[in-house]
Amino acid sequence: MLDLKFIQENTEAVKENCRNRGVEADVDLVVELAGRRSALHQELNELRQQQNRLAKQVGRERDPENRERLITESRALKEKIPELERELQEVEGRLRAEQLEIPNMTHPDAPVGRDESENVEVRRWGEIPEFGFEPRDHVELGEALGIIDFDAGAKVAGSKFYFLRGDAVLLELGLVRYALDVVMRHGYHPTITPDLARDEMLIGTGFIPRGPETQIYSVENTDLSLIATAEITLAGTLAGEIVDESELPIRLAGISHCFRTEAGAHGRASRGLYRVHQFTKVEMFAFTAPERSDAMHEEMVGIEEEIFRGLEIPYRVVDICTGDLGGAAYRKYDLEAWMPGRDGFGEITSTSNTTDYQARRLQIRYRPDGGRPRLLHTLNGTALAVSRAMVALLENYQRSDGTVRLPERLVPYVGKEVVEPLTRGRAG
């Protein structure tokens, strides 16, 4: 979340940032509550000091009448203090809730816009394939090959779930290992994280674990939720800690399942594997000193590009506009791959610099050499989301006979050059 002092000293800039992002946070209320909290703190301190003075006077007073008067005054103060403490607790709770609604500030170079239609293309790579036949989308390809079973997924778990079979299983495992090898070359340490996290970790990273607007699956009667990304668990590993500056940057690569309700996501653009309730992802995450975060952000988007250039999938890099940014993101880039089934580009990765927004919520700090602890910066980036990478691979590499040729870089990881039909009629 934003620093309270910053909000108080830059109220108009914070309001403008909220307007640019289309967020209806009550900045004035936050400032008002902060003022009320300060006044209550001061009033309580004065009452406690006054009560201490009265207690000392009672001990020294020898006149019975004066002593009784002082005791009465002290008792009245003693009764008033708990009332103010309760009010202070209520104000602090409301202040934190309102403060959490205010999004991060935005990078000055991020485009100002209302929604994804105003995102700005930065660059693109690769040639859009031309087919000598009518290309099919990944749903048709996967079902014809017998390697993606949406019907079984719906029967077992509901719509937007699926089974992978045969070569699709090898493809998922190969994609994960391929992406992991790339990020490890850049110094990211592999980590398999829990698929569940405490709600405080979700809130700390900017997710809404419960309530009508949530996109999260929560476990009833617990403070646990299924994670939407390993960003949540990786950030949480250092919650409440102070690291030495010499340890920075800390680069992590998290492998996890990701769970999202995807409420309201319908239509052809969300067809098949493009938008599902569960998928596997390799996530990059970094803790850095503030002056290094911009460079780390560029490093992450460069790694994402390296991964998809290696797969020879055409893509473009998009600078996300203010109205399409998540609350925690200071700046965000997406990679969008060419997907013949959509006859257009579709998002396959995103990488965000969240500055100290998450670190302040989670109280993650670093200690400069000989200095006082400071909030560090956190960044996250999708190395590879298997489901969407599979969409792009199947559709771009399909052949007229319905099989799919794999890119050369991926062959050693999958163990074959061509994705072929499942040989068994029904999986046992």
Secondary structure, DSSP 8 states (H G I E B T S, - for coil): ---HHHHHHTHHHHHHHHHHHT----HHHHHHHHHHHHHHHHHHHHHHHHHHHHHHHHHH---HHHHHHHHHHHHHHHHHHHHHHHHHHHHHHHHHHHHHTS-----TTS---SSGGG-EEEEEES-----SS----HHHHHHHHT-EEHHHHHHHH-TT--EE-THHHHHHHHHHHHHHHHHHHTT-EEEE--SEEEHHHHHHHT---SSTT----B-TTSSEEE-SSHHHHHHHTTTT-EEEGGG-SEEEEEEEEEE---TT--SGGGTGGGS-SEEEEEEEEEEE-GGGHHHHHHHHHHHHHHHHHHTT--EEEEE--GGGS-TT-SEEEEEEEEETTTTEEEEEEEEEE-TTHHHHHHT-EEE-TTS--EE-EEEEEEEEEHHHHHHHHHHHSB-TTS-EE--GGGHHHHT-SEE---SSSS--
